[in-house]
Each structure stands twice: as C-alpha cells, then as structure tokens.
Amino acid sequence: MRKTLALLGALVLCAAPVAAQTSGPSAPLDDAAPTAVERAAARPSLFPSTDAVREQVRASEDARDAHKAPMSSQSWLYLVAAIAVGVIIAAVVLD
C-alpha cells in the first residue's frame, strides 16, 4: 500500500508542471462596452428566474467551449515525459 501511494505521489508531482503549463484564462477578456439592452438585462437580481440562470449557464459554457483548444502534440509529449520521469523516480526510490 505504501509503495502504491509513493508511486502515485511521484506521478502527481511530475505531472503538476504539465498541468500548470496548460492552464490559462478560461475566456479572453472582452473590452467592448456593453450596450443598453445588455446593461438592463445584466442587472443583478436577488432571485433570478430559472430561465435566466439557464441562459447564463448556456452562454458561459458556449464561451468557454469556443475558446477551448485541443491538446497539442507538444503538450502530449510533455505529459508522457512527466509520467515516465515519475515512474523512474518511484522505481528508484522504492527499490
């Protein structure tokens, strides 16, 4: 059990830099000024309706998915290398 936990810990420590490289802002900042209709619709409400919440969620998911890039081949190679280094470190430490 201890060896398994040590192996998992080594893998997580080696894969952390890869995860940090791929993280970034979820959506680019929009510098455009909102229109009058958007300002009226964007007024905060203490109890928003279910339809308003669904629309906000749909809009935020669409914005996030539109800017989501697939994993590049270089990122894939970094991930494989990080896992390999973690396995080697765990093998050296545990033997």
Residue frames as a rotation matrix with the C-alpha (Angstrom) as fourth column:
MET 1
0.568 0.823 0.000 0.00
0.823 -0.568 0.000 0.00
0.000 0.000 -1.000 0.00
ARG 2
0.467 -0.469 -0.750 2.82
0.169 -0.785 0.596 2.36
-0.868 -0.406 -0.287 0.90
LYS 3
-0.615 -0.729 0.301 4.59
0.396 0.045 0.917 1.67
-0.682 0.683 0.261 -2.39
THR 4
-0.140 0.663 0.735 1.42
0.978 -0.022 0.205 2.41
0.152 0.748 -0.646 -4.33
LEU 5
0.804 0.443 -0.396 0.93
0.532 -0.833 0.150 5.71
-0.264 -0.332 -0.906 -2.53
ALA 6
0.041 -0.875 -0.482 4.56
0.095 -0.477 0.874 6.66
-0.995 -0.081 0.064 -3.14
LEU 7
-0.648 -0.232 0.725 4.19
0.692 0.218 0.688 5.83
-0.317 0.948 0.019 -6.83
LEU 8
0.307 0.853 0.422 1.02
0.927 -0.369 0.072 7.91
0.217 0.369 -0.904 -7.13
GLY 9
0.700 -0.102 -0.707 2.66
0.322 -0.838 0.440 10.79
-0.637 -0.536 -0.554 -5.28
ALA 10
-0.405 -0.912 -0.065 5.65
0.248 -0.178 0.952 10.75
-0.880 0.370 0.299 -7.64
LEU 11
-0.447 0.312 0.839 3.35
0.894 0.113 0.434 10.72
0.040 0.943 -0.329 -10.66
VAL 12
0.660 0.749 -0.064 1.34
0.751 -0.656 0.076 13.66
0.015 -0.098 -0.995 -9.35
LEU 13
0.416 -0.575 -0.705 4.47
0.169 -0.712 0.681 15.68
-0.893 -0.403 -0.199 -8.55
CYS 14
-0.650 -0.717 0.252 5.91
0.353 0.009 0.936 15.09
-0.673 0.697 0.247 -12.01
ALA 15
-0.329 0.601 0.728 2.66
0.918 0.023 0.395 15.82
0.221 0.799 -0.560 -13.83
ALA 16
0.340 0.498 -0.798 1.98
0.727 -0.677 -0.113 19.07
-0.596 -0.542 -0.592 -11.92
PRO 17
-0.475 -0.528 -0.704 4.22
-0.020 -0.794 0.608 21.26
-0.880 0.303 0.367 -14.15
VAL 18
-0.906 0.200 0.372 2.42
0.411 0.217 0.885 19.95
0.097 0.955 -0.280 -17.24
ALA 19
0.061 0.990 -0.127 -0.93
0.995 -0.050 0.092 20.89
0.084 -0.132 -0.988 -15.76
ALA 20
0.165 -0.061 -0.984 0.41
0.434 -0.892 0.128 24.35
-0.886 -0.448 -0.121 -14.89
GLN 21
-0.832 -0.529 -0.166 1.60
0.067 -0.392 0.918 24.87
-0.551 0.753 0.361 -18.46
THR 22
-0.724 0.595 0.349 -1.79
0.574 0.241 0.782 24.03
0.381 0.767 -0.516 -19.93
SER 23
0.093 0.798 -0.595 -3.81
0.938 -0.271 -0.217 26.16
-0.334 -0.538 -0.774 -17.52
GLY 24
-0.908 -0.306 0.286 -4.78
0.391 -0.864 0.317 29.63
0.150 0.399 0.905 -18.57
PRO 25
-0.686 0.712 -0.148 -7.68
-0.523 -0.624 -0.581 32.02
-0.506 -0.321 0.801 -18.62
SER 26
-0.405 0.605 0.686 -10.92
0.471 0.781 -0.411 30.24
-0.784 0.157 -0.601 -19.43
ALA 27
0.489 0.550 0.678 -12.07
0.871 -0.267 -0.412 33.01
-0.045 0.792 -0.609 -21.73
PRO 28
-0.582 -0.725 0.367 -10.38
0.741 -0.659 -0.127 36.12
0.334 0.198 0.922 -23.09
LEU 29
-0.402 0.396 -0.826 -11.34
0.507 -0.655 -0.561 39.42
-0.763 -0.644 0.062 -21.59
ASP 30
0.028 0.514 0.857 -13.88
0.970 -0.222 0.102 41.36
0.242 0.829 -0.505 -23.60
ASP 31
-0.751 -0.431 -0.499 -13.04
0.551 -0.826 -0.116 45.06
-0.362 -0.363 0.859 -23.79
ALA 32
-0.636 0.569 0.521 -16.19
0.298 -0.442 0.846 46.05
0.712 0.693 0.111 -25.67
ALA 33
-0.891 0.383 0.244 -18.63
-0.431 -0.543 -0.721 48.25
-0.143 -0.747 0.649 -23.78
PRO 34
-0.671 0.704 0.233 -21.99
0.662 0.711 -0.240 46.61
-0.334 -0.007 -0.942 -23.09
THR 35
-0.689 0.519 0.505 -25.00
0.157 -0.574 0.804 48.01
0.707 0.634 0.314 -24.89
ALA 36
-0.575 0.540 0.615 -28.03
-0.792 -0.555 -0.254 49.45
0.204 -0.633 0.747 -23.14
VAL 37
0.484 0.780 -0.397 -30.00
-0.652 0.624 0.431 46.24
0.584 0.050 0.810 -23.62
GLU 38
0.057 -0.542 -0.839 -27.19
0.332 0.802 -0.496 44.16
0.941 -0.250 0.226 -22.13
ARG 39
-0.864 -0.379 0.332 -26.89
-0.139 -0.454 -0.880 46.55
0.485 -0.806 0.339 -19.18
ALA 40
-0.134 0.897 0.422 -30.61
-0.966 -0.213 0.147 46.29
0.221 -0.388 0.895 -18.50
ALA 41
0.654 0.375 -0.657 -30.54
-0.329 0.923 0.200 42.51
0.681 0.085 0.727 -18.80
ALA 42
-0.121 -0.828 -0.548 -27.37
0.336 0.485 -0.807 42.26
0.934 -0.282 0.219 -16.71
ARG 43
-0.059 0.148 0.987 -28.88
-0.783 -0.621 0.046 43.96
0.619 -0.770 0.153 -13.67
PRO 44
-0.892 -0.303 -0.335 -28.29
-0.052 0.806 -0.589 41.69
0.448 -0.508 -0.735 -10.71
SER 45
0.157 0.975 0.159 -31.35
-0.604 -0.033 0.796 40.17
0.781 -0.221 0.584 -9.15
LEU 46
-0.342 -0.247 0.906 -31.66
-0.925 0.256 -0.280 38.68
-0.163 -0.935 -0.316 -5.72
PHE 47
-0.128 0.383 0.915 -33.85
-0.069 0.917 -0.393 35.85
-0.989 -0.114 -0.090 -7.02
PRO 48
-0.597 -0.106 -0.795 -33.16
-0.768 -0.210 0.605 35.26
-0.231 0.972 0.044 -10.74
SER 49
0.542 0.840 0.012 -35.61
-0.773 0.505 -0.384 33.14
-0.329 0.199 0.923 -12.66
THR 50
0.297 -0.383 0.875 -34.74
0.109 0.924 0.367 29.61
-0.949 -0.014 0.316 -13.71
ASP 51
0.800 0.037 0.599 -34.74
0.596 0.069 -0.800 30.65
-0.071 0.997 0.033 -17.36
ALA 52
0.838 -0.523 0.157 -32.29
-0.484 -0.845 -0.229 33.48
0.253 0.116 -0.961 -16.64
VAL 53
0.283 -0.746 0.603 -29.95
-0.626 0.332 0.705 31.12
-0.726 -0.577 -0.373 -14.83
ARG 54
0.445 -0.073 0.893 -30.13
0.479 0.862 -0.168 28.57
-0.757 0.502 0.418 -17.66
GLU 55
0.933 -0.069 0.353 -29.36
0.283 -0.468 -0.837 31.28
0.223 0.881 -0.417 -20.21
GLN 56
0.624 -0.748 0.229 -26.35
-0.780 -0.578 0.237 32.50
-0.045 -0.327 -0.944 -18.21
VAL 57
0.199 -0.536 0.820 -25.02
-0.252 0.781 0.572 28.95
-0.947 -0.320 0.020 -17.86
ARG 58
0.650 0.102 0.753 -25.52
0.628 0.487 -0.608 28.25
-0.428 0.868 0.252 -21.57
ALA 59
0.940 -0.294 0.176 -23.76
-0.128 -0.777 -0.616 31.50
0.318 0.556 -0.768 -22.52
SER 60
0.406 -0.836 0.368 -20.79
-0.848 -0.196 0.492 30.85
-0.340 -0.512 -0.789 -20.24
GLU 61
0.236 -0.296 0.926 -20.44
0.101 0.955 0.279 27.24
-0.966 0.028 0.255 -21.44
ASP 62
0.842 0.095 0.531 -20.58
0.530 0.029 -0.847 28.35
-0.096 0.995 -0.026 -25.08
ALA 63
0.810 -0.573 0.123 -17.94
-0.534 -0.808 -0.250 31.00
0.242 0.137 -0.961 -24.44
ARG 64
0.237 -0.741 0.628 -15.70
-0.676 0.338 0.655 28.51
-0.698 -0.580 -0.421 -22.65
ASP 65
0.337 -0.058 0.940 -16.07
0.381 0.921 -0.080 25.81
-0.861 0.385 0.332 -25.30
ALA 66
0.984 0.058 0.169 -15.47
0.179 -0.379 -0.908 28.24
0.011 0.924 -0.383 -28.18
HIS 67
0.557 -0.818 0.143 -12.00
-0.764 -0.572 -0.298 29.11
0.325 0.056 -0.944 -26.89
LYS 68
0.517 -0.344 0.784 -11.00
-0.418 0.698 0.582 25.62
-0.747 -0.629 0.217 -25.80
ALA 69
0.178 -0.556 -0.812 -8.06
-0.956 0.099 -0.277 24.33
0.234 0.825 -0.514 -27.81
PRO 70
0.955 0.105 -0.277 -7.41
-0.071 0.989 0.130 20.62
0.288 -0.105 0.952 -28.15
MET 71
0.628 -0.766 0.139 -4.28
-0.071 0.121 0.990 19.21
-0.775 -0.632 0.021 -26.58
SER 72
0.615 -0.475 -0.629 -1.31
-0.782 -0.263 -0.566 19.87
0.103 0.840 -0.533 -28.84
SER 73
0.746 -0.383 -0.545 1.25
0.172 0.901 -0.398 17.22
0.644 0.203 0.738 -29.69
GLN 74
-0.313 -0.900 0.303 3.89
-0.128 -0.276 -0.953 19.05
0.941 -0.337 -0.029 -27.66
SER 75
-0.080 0.365 0.928 1.65
-0.977 -0.214 0.000 19.05
0.199 -0.906 0.374 -24.57
TRP 76
0.894 0.414 -0.169 1.01
-0.396 0.909 0.131 15.35
0.208 -0.051 0.977 -25.10
LEU 77
0.313 -0.864 -0.395 4.77
0.255 0.477 -0.841 14.68
0.915 0.163 0.370 -25.21
TYR 78
-0.460 -0.450 0.766 5.32
-0.569 -0.513 -0.643 16.70
0.682 -0.731 -0.020 -22.02
LEU 79
0.394 0.697 0.600 2.61
-0.918 0.261 0.299 14.68
0.051 -0.668 0.742 -20.29
VAL 80
0.898 -0.105 -0.428 4.13
0.018 0.979 -0.202 11.35
0.440 0.174 0.881 -21.37
ALA 81
-0.076 -0.997 0.029 7.62
0.105 -0.037 -0.994 12.52
0.992 -0.073 0.107 -20.33
ALA 82
-0.266 0.028 0.964 6.36
-0.852 -0.474 -0.221 13.66
0.451 -0.880 0.150 -16.93
ILE 83
0.773 0.580 0.257 4.69
-0.635 0.699 0.330 10.31
0.012 -0.419 0.908 -16.30
ALA 84
0.657 -0.602 -0.454 7.83
0.239 0.737 -0.632 8.44
0.715 0.306 0.629 -17.39
VAL 85
-0.363 -0.802 0.474 10.01
-0.254 -0.405 -0.878 10.53
0.897 -0.439 -0.057 -15.06
GLY 86
0.097 0.485 0.869 7.56
-0.980 -0.108 0.169 9.89
0.175 -0.868 0.465 -12.22
VAL 87
0.953 0.233 -0.193 7.69
-0.219 0.972 0.090 6.13
0.208 -0.043 0.977 -12.81
ILE 88
0.245 -0.943 -0.225 11.50
0.273 0.290 -0.917 6.18
0.930 0.163 0.328 -12.91
ILE 89
-0.400 -0.359 0.843 11.71
-0.631 -0.559 -0.538 8.22
0.664 -0.748 -0.003 -9.69
ALA 90
0.481 0.648 0.591 9.25
-0.877 0.346 0.334 5.90
0.012 -0.679 0.734 -7.97
ALA 91
0.876 -0.190 -0.444 11.14
0.062 0.956 -0.288 2.82
0.479 0.225 0.849 -9.16
VAL 92
-0.129 -0.988 0.084 14.47
0.085 -0.096 -0.992 4.22
0.988 -0.121 0.097 -7.91
VAL 93
-0.321 0.042 0.946 13.04
-0.832 -0.490 -0.260 5.31
0.453 -0.871 0.192 -4.56
LEU 94
0.586 0.703 0.403 11.10
-0.810 0.518 0.276 2.12
-0.014 -0.488 0.873 -3.89
ASP 95
0.802 -0.302 -0.515 13.85
0.084 0.911 -0.403 -0.35
0.591 0.280 0.756 -4.84
